Amino acid sequence: MNQPRDGKPQTRRILDTPLRLRSGLVLRNRVVKAAMEEQLAGPRRQPDHRLVTLYRRLADGGAGLLITGHVMIERRAVAQPGDIVLDEASDLDAFRRWSAAAGTLPVFMQLNHPGRVVRRDTGSIAYAPSPVPVQAGGLSGLFAPPVEMTASDITRTIGQFAASARLARESGFAGVEIHAAHGYLLSQFLSPLVNNRTDEWGGALRQRARLLLRVVDAVRDSVPDSFPVAVKLNSADFQRGGFDIDDAAEVIDWLSPAVDLVELSGGSIESLATAGHPADNRTLARESYFLDLATRLVGRTATPLMLTGGIRRGHVAENVLRQGFALAGVGTAYAQNPRAVRQWLDGHDAPVAPPTTWIRSKALRAAAVQAAVTDRLHTGACDRRRPRMPTGAALLADQIRRARQLRHYRKEQDEAV
Ligand SMILES: Cc1cc2nc3c(=O)[nH]c(=O)nc-3n(C[C@H](O)[C@H](O)[C@H](O)COP(=O)(O)O)c2cc1C
């Protein structure tokens, strides 16, 4: 029994026990800082001193593992103009300084291809399994018309994931996480609503999962067995007729022989589950919102499962582990207050309130909350103290910053032609 902190006897906490991954890497505890797109790319989409400062601070927060925000594998297809890109043209020294910022704490790089979730104004190619436009309510018009990928586009993309994973390892990252959630390219292939292909890459779930499985195999082949490979997967897309929990169960079975870890999340730009469940506006305030659904996946596989979404208190993180998840992924709360995790590990509840807003439109509200969290990351990335911005102001500041980053990105793209 642990020392009682609130007068009640406590059973042994799992939160601060180590976890050994299949590759041999040992995580010192069960809290993982989940991927959060930092939008802090310097010239040539490289990391610079700001990401070094941020990751030094995040490492101080006490998690057992840090996962970077998504890093793009293709320079001509970015989700946001401030996204980092890792490809053969990258300067690996800049990436080495980033991975080294966390000292001995392992950092996984998350690798992503946005597929059709690219904004028109980036001039990026909106690759997709099938030419099904993004349906994001009033924001739909912002997205570029999707282009159906050819077989050779698919083969090239698999190679790009593998190359970026190899370069991540050469740059000192401890592992990679392949992003197959949230409606980006690999998740689009998994979705029966977006993937209408009739070739070997579409049809039944096994064919729709082929791209993800081939990417995982190619990544595995490009790194040694001692290098961990994780996958982030939706427990469900929360769209009628979309990828659901039974699909997730099957895909996890197929992934299991090749991966160290599967992180479970949910939703996409078309169904904003991580920013408030589509059917329930109160979800933003609710905690650990995928737990009930995702617990159905526990016990089916020996592969460690990580649950991310709405974990904002020590006892909620502990409860996720007690339900059988190996790791608790923390995004928003980690950005809001990295030190809170240390308190959770010491047995304190230390609640972290999420950003709030009175904005009524669901899409704008989600964008504003995301902007407020991004602002916290940017505060952590700078050397001077900055006051916390109100959520509405963060949205405005986010748009101004994005416009500046867009100009740089477009200029670089024009010069590359
Ligand atoms: C600012 C911000 C950026 C994010 N960027 C990414 C990302 O790059 N890759 C990813 O897989 N998830 C990303 N997410 C989603 C988080 O990893 C996480 O799944 C989601 O926020 C729910 O967890 P939370 O409630 O602990 O924040 C992002 C979330 C936020 C708030």
The ligand as an SDF file (V2000), in Angstrom:
LIG
                    3D

 31 33  0  0  0  0  0  0  0  0999 V2000
   -2.7160   21.7600  -30.3780 C   0  0  0  0  0  0  0  0  0  0  0  0
   -2.9250   20.3120  -30.6930 C   0  0  0  0  0  0  0  0  0  0  0  0
   -2.1950   19.7190  -31.7110 C   0  0  0  0  0  0  0  0  0  0  0  0
   -2.3570   18.3500  -31.9820 C   0  0  0  0  0  0  0  0  0  0  0  0
   -1.5610   17.7840  -32.9360 N   0  0  0  0  0  0  0  0  0  0  0  0
   -1.5990   16.4240  -33.0960 C   0  0  0  0  0  0  0  0  0  0  0  0
   -0.6610   15.7770  -33.9290 C   0  0  0  0  0  0  0  0  0  0  0  0
    0.2200   16.4040  -34.5190 O   0  0  0  0  0  0  0  0  0  0  0  0
   -0.7580   14.4250  -34.0560 N   0  0  0  0  0  0  0  0  0  0  0  0
   -1.7000   13.6970  -33.3770 C   0  0  0  0  0  0  0  0  0  0  0  0
   -1.7320   12.4730  -33.4950 O   0  0  0  0  0  0  0  0  0  0  0  0
   -2.5820   14.2920  -32.5820 N   0  0  0  0  0  0  0  0  0  0  0  0
   -2.5360   15.6200  -32.3970 C   0  0  0  0  0  0  0  0  0  0  0  0
   -3.3880   16.2130  -31.5200 N   0  0  0  0  0  0  0  0  0  0  0  0
   -4.3340   15.3570  -30.7710 C   0  0  0  0  0  0  0  0  0  0  0  0
   -3.7230   14.8930  -29.4530 C   0  0  0  0  0  0  0  0  0  0  0  0
   -2.5890   14.0590  -29.6290 O   0  0  0  0  0  0  0  0  0  0  0  0
   -4.7600   14.1160  -28.6440 C   0  0  0  0  0  0  0  0  0  0  0  0
   -5.0800   12.9220  -29.3500 O   0  0  0  0  0  0  0  0  0  0  0  0
   -6.0350   14.9160  -28.3940 C   0  0  0  0  0  0  0  0  0  0  0  0
   -5.7460   16.2740  -28.1140 O   0  0  0  0  0  0  0  0  0  0  0  0
   -6.8170   14.3560  -27.2000 C   0  0  0  0  0  0  0  0  0  0  0  0
   -6.0130   14.2840  -26.0470 O   0  0  0  0  0  0  0  0  0  0  0  0
   -6.0300   15.4140  -24.9030 P   0  0  0  0  0  0  0  0  0  0  0  0
   -7.4280   15.5480  -24.4240 O   0  0  0  0  0  0  0  0  0  0  0  0
   -5.0980   14.9150  -23.8390 O   0  0  0  0  0  0  0  0  0  0  0  0
   -5.5380   16.6790  -25.5250 O   0  0  0  0  0  0  0  0  0  0  0  0
   -3.2700   17.5760  -31.2380 C   0  0  0  0  0  0  0  0  0  0  0  0
   -4.0270   18.1900  -30.2430 C   0  0  0  0  0  0  0  0  0  0  0  0
   -3.8520   19.5280  -29.9520 C   0  0  0  0  0  0  0  0  0  0  0  0
   -4.6530   20.1370  -28.8440 C   0  0  0  0  0  0  0  0  0  0  0  0
  1  2  1  0
  2  3  1  0
  2 30  2  0
  3  4  2  0
  4  5  1  0
  4 28  1  0
  5  6  2  0
  6  7  1  0
  6 13  1  0
  7  8  2  0
  7  9  1  0
  9 10  1  0
 10 11  2  0
 10 12  1  0
 12 13  2  0
 13 14  1  0
 14 15  1  0
 14 28  1  0
 15 16  1  0
 16 17  1  0
 16 18  1  0
 18 19  1  0
 18 20  1  0
 20 21  1  0
 20 22  1  0
 22 23  1  0
 23 24  1  0
 24 25  2  0
 24 26  1  0
 24 27  1  0
 28 29  2  0
 29 30  1  0
 30 31  1  0
M  END
$$$$
